[in-house]
Amino acid sequence: SSWNYRWLVLAIAMVRFYMEKGTHRGLYKSIQKTLKFFQTFALLELVHCLIGIVPTSVIVTGVQVSSRIFMVWLITHSIKPIQNEESVVLFLVAWTVTEITRYSFYTFSLLNHLPYFIKWARYNFFIILYPVGVAGELLTIHAALPYVKKSGMFSIRLPNKYNVSFDYYYFLLITMASYIPLFPQLYFHMLRQRRKVLHGEVIVEKDD
């Protein structure tokens, strides 16, 4: 899978940077172009889900892809001072390991030759990686709040000819709050998949 290869390239770039510099400061800046490209083109995943190339829920994939594009473009790209936050490294590592594991799983599955370790990793690594990624995202958004409040970026103030107002600061607070209902749904979805795949349990999904 070319996607797996791309995330491997990103992982190698991150490891090399850390080994050369001995710090996470400047890491995001060094890999940001690659990350933006990969993560934006992940929109194609929604198409893959819709036509059945990738056997994943469209809703689950939609939430993950949109939240990552939001983190890449509207948070770390737009608010430069937070790029050296340790929390950025948290979600970068979580995303990278998750994607390498996931695409390895899909690739070997398509080849009808799935090593047990890849299968095991796909349905166990997320137990740690999902919470780590979410913690990294939330801490990064939290670190962005003072800059957003001070600058008033992406906000629309009244009065204006359209009579519409929008406050990006409060939008970020709402976004952070939205993780409370959304994260458990994604996490328990994966736990159900884990039980089904690794332990052969028959899971009856309820229709909403």
C-alpha positions in Angstrom: 0.0 0.0 0.0 1.4 3.4 -1.0 -0.3 4.9 2.1 1.7 2.6 4.4 4.9 3.6 2.6 4.1 7.3 3.0 3.5 7.0 6.8 6.7 4.9 7.1 8.6 7.8 5.4 7.1 10.2 7.9 8.0 7.9 10.8 11.6 7.7 9.6 11.8 11.4 9.2 10.6 11.9 12.8 13.1 9.4 14.2 15.9 10.9 12.2 15.1 14.4 13.3 15.1 13.4 17.0 18.3 11.4 16.7 20.1 14.3 15.0 18.7 17.2 17.1 18.0 15.4 20.4 14.8 17.5 20.9 11.3 17.7 19.7 11.6 21.4 19.1 11.4 22.1 15.4 10.2 18.5 14.6 6.7 19.7 13.4 8.2 22.3 11.2 10.6 19.8 9.6 7.8 17.3 8.7 4.8 19.7 8.3 4.7 19.7 4.4 4.7 15.9 4.3 2.1 15.6 7.1 -0.3 18.2 5.4 -0.1 16.4 2.1 -0.7 12.9 3.6 -3.5 14.0 5.9 -5.3 16.1 3.3 -5.3 13.3 0.8 -6.7 11.0 3.5 -10.0 12.5 2.3 -9.8 9.8 -0.4 -10.3 7.3 2.4 -13.9 8.4 2.6 -14.3 7.5 -1.1 -12.6 4.1 -0.4 -15.0 3.4 2.4 -18.0 4.4 0.3 -17.0 2.0 -2.6 -15.9 -0.7 -0.3 -12.1 -0.8 -0.9 -11.4 -0.3 2.8 -13.7 -2.3 5.1 -14.3 0.5 7.6 -17.3 2.5 8.8 -17.8 5.7 6.7 -18.9 7.6 9.9 -15.9 6.4 12.0 -13.5 7.3 9.1 -15.3 10.6 8.5 -14.9 11.7 12.1 -11.2 10.7 12.2 -10.2 12.2 8.9 -12.1 15.5 9.6 -10.6 15.9 13.1 -7.1 15.3 11.8 -7.5 17.8 8.9 -8.8 20.3 11.5 -5.7 19.7 13.7 -3.3 20.0 10.9 -4.7 23.1 9.1 -6.8 25.1 11.6 -4.6 24.4 14.7 -0.9 23.6 14.1 -0.6 25.3 10.7 -2.5 28.4 11.7 -1.1 28.9 15.2 2.7 28.7 14.8 3.7 29.3 18.5 2.2 25.9 19.5 4.1 23.9 17.0 6.8 23.1 19.6 4.4 21.9 22.2 5.1 18.4 23.5 1.5 17.5 23.0 2.0 17.9 19.2 4.5 15.0 19.3 1.9 12.9 21.2 -0.6 13.0 18.4 2.0 12.8 15.7 3.4 9.6 17.1 -0.1 8.2 17.8 -1.3 9.0 14.3 1.9 7.6 12.6 2.0 4.3 14.4 -1.8 3.8 14.0 -1.7 4.4 10.3 1.4 2.1 9.7 -0.4 -0.6 11.7 -3.7 -0.1 9.9 -2.4 0.0 6.4 -0.1 -3.0 7.0 -3.3 -4.8 8.1 -5.2 -3.8 5.0 -2.3 -4.6 2.6 -1.6 -8.1 4.0 -5.4 -8.8 4.1 -5.7 -7.9 0.4 -2.8 -10.3 -0.3 -4.6 -13.0 1.7 -1.5 -13.4 3.8 -2.1 -11.8 7.2 0.6 -12.5 9.8 -0.9 -12.9 13.3 1.3 -10.1 14.7 -0.1 -7.6 12.3 -3.6 -8.7 13.1 -2.8 -8.6 16.8 -1.2 -5.1 16.5 -4.2 -3.7 14.6 -6.6 -4.7 17.3 -4.4 -4.0 20.4 -2.2 -1.0 19.7 -5.2 1.3 19.5 -6.0 0.6 23.2 -3.0 2.9 24.1 -2.7 4.9 20.8 -6.3 6.3 20.7 -6.2 7.8 24.2 -2.6 9.1 23.6 -3.7 10.7 20.3 -6.8 12.3 21.8 -4.8 13.6 24.8 -2.3 15.2 22.3 -5.0 16.8 20.3 -6.9 18.2 23.3 -3.7 19.5 25.0 -2.7 21.2 21.7 -6.1 22.9 21.2 -5.9 24.0 24.9 -2.4 25.4 24.3 -3.8 27.3 21.2 -6.6 29.0 23.2 -4.7 32.0 24.6 -3.3 32.8 21.1 -6.7 32.6 19.5 -8.3 34.8 22.2 -5.6 37.4 21.9 -5.5 37.6 18.1 -9.2 37.1 17.4 -8.2 34.9 14.5 -11.0 33.3 12.3 -13.6 35.3 14.3 -16.3 37.5 12.8 -17.4 40.4 15.0 -20.7 42.4 15.0 -21.7 44.7 13.5 -21.2 43.6 9.9 -23.3 43.7 6.8 -24.3 40.0 7.1 -25.3 40.4 10.7 -23.4 37.2 11.6 -20.9 36.7 14.3 -18.5 33.8 14.9 -16.0 33.4 17.7 -13.2 30.8 17.0 -12.2 30.7 20.7 -15.6 29.5 21.7 -15.7 27.2 18.7 -12.5 25.5 20.0 -14.1 25.1 23.5 -17.1 23.4 21.9 -14.8 21.3 19.8 -12.9 20.1 22.9 -16.3 19.4 24.6 -17.3 17.3 21.6 -14.6 14.8 22.3 -16.5 13.7 25.4 -19.4 12.0 23.5 -17.4 11.2 20.3 -14.2 9.5 21.6 -16.0 6.8 23.7 -18.1 5.9 20.6 -15.0 5.4 18.4 -13.1 3.6 21.2 -15.9 1.2 22.0 -16.5 0.6 18.3 -12.9 -0.6 18.1 -13.2 -2.7 21.2 -16.2 -4.4 19.7 -14.3 -5.0 16.5 -11.4 -6.4 18.6 -13.6 -8.9 20.4 -15.1 -10.0 17.1 -11.8 -10.4 15.2 -9.5 -11.7 18.0 -12.0 -13.7 20.0 -14.6 -14.6 17.4 -17.5 -13.0 19.3 -20.6 -12.3 17.3 -21.4 -8.7 17.8 -25.0 -7.5 17.1 -24.8 -3.8 16.0 -27.9 -1.8 16.8 -29.3 0.4 14.0 -29.5 4.0 15.1 
